[in-house]
Amino acid sequence: MDSIWNNSGDLLETLEQGMIVILDPGHFSVDWVVINQQALRKNASGTSLEAMSSLIEKVSQIIKERKGATISHSRIEEAIKNKKDKR
């Protein structure tokens, strides 16, 4: 937000007259805020608990169902971070 308000020129004008969506994906939640023409739109902002932890839980469940193996959440998370699709 600081870079937006301290910027000048066309970008600042566009942002002052337009819409900004700030998305904050986290491990346990995904949060978002909508600002339209410099006004916070609370009814369009919110949070969801369907975040990374839910995805890891689902992956763990699918692996157990399909392969009969139990893999820890930390191992799945590490594989995702390292972009590994096997082992």
Wavefront OBJ file of the C-alpha trace (Angstrom):
o trace
v 0.000 0.000 0.000
v 2.865 2.340 0.775
v 4.223 2.032 -2.755
v 0.787 2.791 -4.182
v 0.210 5.973 -2.167
v 3.768 7.245 -2.659
v 3.803 6.635 -6.420
v 2.990 9.365 -8.883
v 1.754 9.669 -12.446
v -0.591 7.402 -14.324
v -0.318 4.498 -11.890
v -1.510 6.557 -8.944
v -4.364 8.065 -10.944
v -5.452 4.636 -12.161
v -5.392 3.215 -8.652
v -7.295 6.162 -7.212
v -10.088 5.718 -9.748
v -9.941 1.930 -10.084
v -10.132 -1.176 -7.969
v -7.379 -2.878 -5.964
v -7.578 -6.449 -4.699
v -5.009 -7.487 -2.117
v -4.669 -11.248 -1.720
v -2.828 -12.805 1.226
v -2.514 -16.579 0.848
v -1.313 -18.300 3.981
v -0.934 -21.766 5.429
v -4.212 -21.814 7.369
v -6.212 -19.102 5.607
v -6.489 -16.996 2.476
v -7.488 -13.393 3.095
v -8.471 -10.684 0.646
v -9.330 -7.005 0.747
v -11.006 -4.986 -1.992
v -10.453 -1.246 -2.310
v -12.560 0.563 -4.897
v -11.852 4.217 -5.650
v -9.881 4.545 -2.386
v -12.709 3.096 -0.261
v -12.508 -0.238 1.558
v -15.314 -2.557 0.414
v -15.879 -4.731 3.485
v -18.669 -6.740 1.831
v -16.272 -7.817 -0.946
v -13.397 -8.606 1.434
v -13.014 -11.713 3.501
v -11.184 -14.861 4.507
v -11.312 -18.548 3.734
v -9.964 -21.456 5.743
v -9.546 -23.437 2.508
v -5.833 -22.692 2.339
v -2.603 -24.634 2.002
v -3.221 -26.784 5.073
v -6.494 -28.022 3.554
v -4.752 -28.828 0.279
v -2.037 -30.817 2.067
v -4.683 -32.731 4.038
v -6.481 -33.647 0.800
v -3.240 -34.760 -0.883
v -2.451 -36.948 2.122
v -5.912 -38.495 1.969
v -5.653 -39.212 -1.784
v -2.224 -40.828 -1.419
v -3.526 -43.054 1.373
v -6.605 -44.068 -0.674
v -4.727 -44.719 -3.925
v -1.390 -46.058 -2.699
v -2.154 -47.281 0.830
v 0.707 -45.167 2.164
v 0.664 -42.615 4.943
v 2.867 -39.584 4.315
v 3.374 -36.834 6.877
v 2.092 -33.347 6.191
v 5.613 -31.955 6.549
v 6.915 -34.348 3.871
v 4.133 -33.321 1.475
v 4.747 -29.644 2.186
v 8.482 -30.081 1.566
v 7.771 -31.847 -1.756
v 5.509 -28.980 -2.836
v 8.115 -26.367 -1.884
v 10.804 -28.256 -3.827
v 8.470 -28.843 -6.799
v 8.826 -32.607 -6.568
v 6.056 -34.767 -7.962
v 7.459 -38.135 -6.866
v 8.984 -39.592 -3.696
l 1 2 3 4 5 6 7 8 9 10 11 12 13 14 15 16 17 18 19 20 21 22 23 24 25 26 27 28 29 30 31 32 33 34 35 36 37 38 39 40 41 42 43 44 45 46 47 48 49 50 51 52 53 54 55 56 57 58 59 60 61 62 63 64 65 66 67 68 69 70 71 72 73 74 75 76 77 78 79 80 81 82 83 84 85 86 87
